[in-house]
Amino acid sequence: MLVRSRMTREVITATPTMTVAAAIALTREHRIRHLPVVDDGRLVGVASDRDLRLAIPPQGSMPERERQELMESTRVGDVMVKEVITVSPDAPIEEAAALLEGHRIGCLPVLSGGRLVGILTETDVLHAFVELFRANGPSSRIEVRMPDRPGELARVVRLIGVDFKINITGLVVPPLSDGEALAIIHLQTLDPRDLIEALEKLGYQVGWPSLG
């Protein structure tokens, strides 16, 4: 699954000269949390609803008239994040997830040829992973610990699909310590006990739904 399949293509943007008041109104109108900031067709920053709110004193902390005047005089360019992490529409969704997690950010503007073509949020990524692992019909989850060497995963997959004729609806192999691998496998069956017994006879450690 690529970023282009999950991103929002119709991006609501702000300009650096837009007032904070106008930007806040824009986020509320469209029920969004992030505004890419574009100047003359070029991405120059990102303003989140949190950035916008923190730029203005909370209600009750000063006369409301002065607070409104401050909202009308403060520009988006003054509060936006200027060092923007972006992603390509052809990047895998897991690469985008790693960027979001690694930089602790809530969105990734999507650039193609230097042009803003979409935006991907942490919610989009979450929905993508739910879709990847959602099974249609009966399903179960097992974890298989195996030696980290060529052929082991193929051996497990062959046993599941060819010998037991069970459909695999999701498969992830997260990194473990040197010399070992862990396969998290979603199966289109409610009762994998016979399969688990066969895997254990081959020397694998198996957990249902996990190894604990």
Residue pairs with C-beta under 8 A, 6 or more apart in sequence:
1 92
1 93
1 128
1 131
1 132
2 89
2 90
2 91
2 92
2 93
3 87
3 88
3 89
3 90
3 91
3 92
3 93
3 96
3 108
3 110
3 118
3 120
4 89
4 90
4 110
4 118
5 93
5 128
6 93
6 120
6 124
6 125
6 127
6 128
7 89
7 110
7 117
7 118
7 119
7 120
7 124
8 118
8 119
8 120
8 121
8 124
9 117
9 118
11 36
11 109
11 116
11 118
11 119
12 26
12 30
12 32
12 35
13 35
13 36
13 37
13 38
13 116
14 22
14 23
14 26
14 35
14 36
14 37
14 38
14 47
14 76
14 80
15 37
15 38
15 39
15 76
16 37
16 39
16 44
16 45
16 75
16 76
16 77
16 80
17 75
17 76
17 77
18 26
18 75
18 76
19 71
19 72
19 73
19 74
19 75
19 76
20 52
20 55
20 56
20 71
20 74
20 75
20 76
20 79
21 68
21 71
21 72
23 35
23 47
23 52
23 76
24 49
24 52
24 53
24 71
26 32
26 35
27 33
27 35
27 49
27 52
32 49
33 48
33 49
33 50
33 106
33 107
33 121
34 46
34 47
34 48
34 49
34 106
34 107
34 119
34 121
35 46
35 47
35 48
35 76
36 43
36 45
36 46
36 84
36 109
36 116
36 119
37 43
37 44
37 45
37 46
37 47
37 76
37 77
37 80
38 44
38 116
41 115
42 114
43 84
43 86
43 109
43 111
43 116
44 77
44 80
44 82
45 76
45 77
45 80
45 81
45 82
45 84
46 80
46 81
46 84
46 107
46 109
47 76
47 79
47 80
47 81
48 81
48 106
48 107
51 79
51 80
51 81
52 76
52 79
54 79
55 74
55 78
55 79
56 67
56 70
56 71
56 74
57 67
57 70
59 67
61 67
84 109
85 99
85 103
85 105
85 108
86 108
86 109
86 110
86 111
87 95
87 96
87 99
87 108
87 109
87 110
87 111
87 120
88 110
88 111
88 112
89 110
89 112
89 117
89 118
93 125
93 128
93 129
96 108
96 120
96 125
97 125
97 129
99 105
99 108
100 106
100 107
100 108
100 122
100 125
106 121
106 122
107 119
107 120
107 121
107 122
108 119
108 120
108 121
109 116
109 118
109 119
110 116
110 117
110 118
110 119
110 120
111 117
132 170
133 169
133 170
133 186
134 169
135 169
135 170
135 186
135 188
136 169
136 188
137 188
138 188
138 189
138 190
139 169
139 186
139 187
139 188
139 189
139 190
140 186
140 187
140 189
140 190
140 191
140 192
140 208
140 209
141 184
141 185
141 186
141 187
141 208
141 209
141 210
142 184
142 185
142 187
142 192
142 195
142 196
142 206
142 207
142 208
142 209
143 182
143 183
143 184
143 185
143 206
143 207
143 208
143 209
143 210
143 211
144 156
144 182
144 183
144 185
144 199
144 204
144 205
144 206
145 176
145 180
145 181
145 182
145 204
145 205
145 206
145 211
146 152
146 153
146 156
146 180
146 181
146 182
146 183
146 204
147 179
147 180
147 181
148 176
148 178
148 179
148 180
148 181
152 181
153 173
153 181
153 183
155 202
156 183
156 185
156 199
156 204
157 168
157 171
159 195
159 198
159 199
159 202
160 166
160 168
160 185
160 187
160 195
161 167
161 168
163 198
164 194
164 195
164 198
166 187
166 188
166 189
166 192
166 195
167 187
167 188
168 185
168 186
168 187
168 188
169 186
169 187
169 188
170 184
170 185
170 186
171 183
171 184
171 185
171 186
172 183
172 184
173 181
173 182
173 183
173 184
174 182
174 184
176 182
182 211
187 195
189 195
192 208
193 208
196 206
196 208
199 206
200 206
205 211
